[in-house]
């Protein structure tokens, strides 16, 4: 599969996603965190 630019490795993407998750998990212990499930929204632009 050809790409038109540089992409991060899956290892790096996984590390970033895990860091994001840990950050919000720690915040949730001290402040309300709103989680919105976007997986049930039909595809397409918002509006």
C-alpha positions as CSV (number, residue, x, y, z in Angstrom):
1,X,0.0,0.0,0.0
2,X,1.5,3.3,-1.1
3,X,1.4,6.4,1.2
4,X,1.7,10.0,0.2
5,X,3.6,10.9,3.4
6,X,5.2,9.7,6.6
7,X,3.2,7.7,9.0
8,X,4.1,6.8,12.6
9,X,4.8,3.2,13.4
10,X,2.0,1.2,15.0
11,X,4.2,0.9,18.1
12,X,4.3,4.7,18.4
13,X,0.6,5.1,17.8
14,X,-0.1,2.4,20.4
15,X,2.1,4.2,22.9
16,X,0.4,7.6,22.2
17,X,-3.1,6.0,22.6
18,X,-2.1,4.4,25.9
19,X,-0.7,7.6,27.2
20,X,-3.9,9.5,26.2
21,X,-6.0,6.8,28.0
22,X,-3.8,6.9,31.1
23,X,-4.0,10.8,31.2
24,X,-7.7,10.8,31.2
25,X,-8.0,8.0,33.6
26,X,-5.9,10.0,36.1
27,X,-7.9,13.1,35.5
28,X,-11.2,11.2,36.1
29,X,-10.0,10.4,39.5
30,X,-9.9,14.1,40.4
31,X,-12.4,15.8,38.1
32,X,-15.5,14.9,36.1
33,X,-14.6,13.6,32.6
34,X,-17.3,13.4,29.9
35,X,-17.0,10.4,27.6
36,X,-18.9,10.5,24.3
37,X,-19.5,7.3,22.4
38,X,-19.0,8.2,18.8
39,X,-19.2,4.6,17.5
40,X,-23.0,4.7,17.3
41,X,-23.2,7.8,15.2
42,X,-23.8,7.2,11.5
43,X,-20.8,7.9,9.3
44,X,-20.6,11.2,7.5
45,X,-20.0,14.9,8.4
46,X,-21.5,16.3,11.6
47,X,-24.4,18.6,11.2
